[in-house]
């Protein structure tokens, strides 16, 4: 199906980009694209976002396998219900999850390389969100944003229907 082709496309571009980083850059080597704001920096991540739970290799493999099974089940459900945007969103998440799982299985660590360096200060404390990530992480983020956006519009639609009956 076309939906699984989306997941496969995400997986392929993610793995190709990581292959390029592994083969063209040394570990911790960085190349600016837009000054310091956007750089390609070769790092390896043993944990989740921001290195959370670093070193929990088998935990992440197990959780990802469970998540992939859940996503596959969910895709079939939303396709039966003809909710195409949710299927597309889920396929972005599926492709990203498989991409990062592939790194963990074959290399023990996830290749991260997109570095966005910006910070903001609130009450004298500096914050540095979105440090270094990869295309799989980006696809997962896009999928989640699509699901949240869809839920918001569904909520608006339901609210209008309830108002019409009142």
C-alpha positions in Angstrom: 0.0 0.0 0.0 1.0 3.6 -0.5 1.0 4.2 3.2 3.7 1.7 3.9 5.7 3.2 1.0 5.7 6.4 3.0 7.3 4.5 5.9 9.8 2.8 3.6 10.7 6.2 2.1 11.3 7.7 5.5 13.4 4.7 6.5 15.5 4.8 3.3 16.3 8.6 3.4 17.0 8.3 7.1 19.4 5.4 6.6 21.1 7.0 3.6 21.6 10.3 5.5 23.1 8.4 8.4 25.3 6.3 6.1 26.6 9.6 4.6 27.4 11.0 8.0 29.1 7.8 9.2 31.3 7.7 6.0 32.0 11.4 5.4 32.4 12.9 8.9 34.5 11.9 11.8 32.8 11.6 15.2 32.1 15.0 16.6 33.1 16.7 13.3 30.9 19.7 12.4 30.1 21.6 9.2 28.1 24.8 9.4 25.2 25.2 7.0 23.8 28.5 8.3 26.5 29.8 10.7 26.1 28.3 14.1 22.3 28.2 13.8 22.3 25.0 11.6 25.2 22.6 11.4 25.8 19.0 10.4 27.5 17.4 13.4 28.3 13.7 13.6 27.4 12.3 17.1 26.2 9.0 18.4 23.3 8.7 20.9 22.9 5.7 23.2 19.8 7.1 24.8 16.6 8.8 23.8 16.2 12.5 23.2 18.8 14.6 24.8 20.6 11.4 25.9 17.9 10.4 28.4 18.3 6.8 29.7 21.7 6.6 28.1 23.1 3.0 27.9 19.7 1.3 28.1 20.2 -0.4 24.7 17.9 -3.4 25.2 15.2 -1.3 26.8 15.0 0.9 23.7 15.1 -2.1 21.4 12.3 -3.8 23.3 10.2 -0.6 23.6 10.6 0.2 19.9 9.6 -3.3 18.8 6.4 -3.0 21.0 5.8 0.5 19.5 6.2 -0.7 16.0 3.7 -3.5 16.6 1.3 -1.0 18.0 1.8 1.4 15.1 1.2 -1.4 12.6 -2.1 -2.3 14.4 -3.1 1.4 14.5 -2.4 1.9 10.8 -4.7 -1.0 9.9 -7.4 0.4 12.2 -7.3 3.9 10.9 -7.3 2.7 7.3 -10.4 0.6 8.0 -12.0 3.7 9.5 -10.9 5.7 6.3 -8.8 8.2 8.4 -6.1 8.7 5.8 -4.3 11.6 7.6 -3.8 9.4 10.7 -2.4 6.6 8.5 0.0 9.0 6.9 1.1 10.4 10.3 1.5 6.9 11.6 3.6 5.9 8.7 6.0 8.8 9.3 6.3 7.6 12.9 6.7 4.0 11.8 9.5 4.9 9.3 11.3 7.0 12.0 11.0 4.3 14.6 12.4 1.6 12.3 15.2 4.0 11.3 16.4 4.5 14.8 15.8 0.8 15.6 18.1 -0.1 12.7 20.9 2.0 14.1 20.5 0.4 17.6 20.5 -3.1 16.2 23.4 -2.7 13.8 25.6 -0.1 15.5 24.4 0.0 19.1 23.9 3.7 18.9 21.8 6.1 16.9 23.5 8.5 14.5 22.4 12.1 15.1 23.7 14.9 12.9 21.3 17.8 12.5 22.3 20.4 15.0 20.2 23.5 15.6 22.0 25.9 17.9 19.8 28.5 19.4 18.9 29.4 22.9 16.6 31.6 24.8 16.7 33.0 28.3 13.9 33.1 30.8 14.4 34.8 34.2 18.2 34.6 33.7 18.3 30.9 32.8 19.4 29.9 29.3 17.7 27.0 27.5 19.0 25.1 24.5 16.1 23.1 22.9 16.4 20.7 19.9 20.2 20.2 20.1 21.1 17.3 17.7 18.7 14.9 16.0 18.3 13.0 12.8 15.8 12.5 10.0 14.1 9.6 11.8 13.5 11.9 14.8 12.1 14.6 12.4 9.7 12.1 10.8 8.5 11.0 14.2 8.0 14.7 15.1 6.0 15.4 11.9 3.8 12.3 12.5 3.0 13.4 16.1 2.3 17.0 14.9 -0.1 15.6 12.2 -1.9 13.5 14.8 -2.3 16.4 17.2 -3.4 18.7 14.4 -6.0 16.2 13.3 -7.2 15.7 16.8 -7.6 19.5 17.2 -9.6 19.8 14.0 -11.8 16.8 14.9 -12.4 18.5 18.3 -13.5 21.7 16.5 -15.8 19.7 14.2 -17.4 17.8 17.1 -17.9 21.1 19.0 -19.7 22.6 16.0 -21.9 19.5 15.7 -22.8 19.7 19.4 -23.6 23.4 19.1 -25.9 22.7 16.1 -27.9 20.3 18.2 -28.2 22.6 21.2 
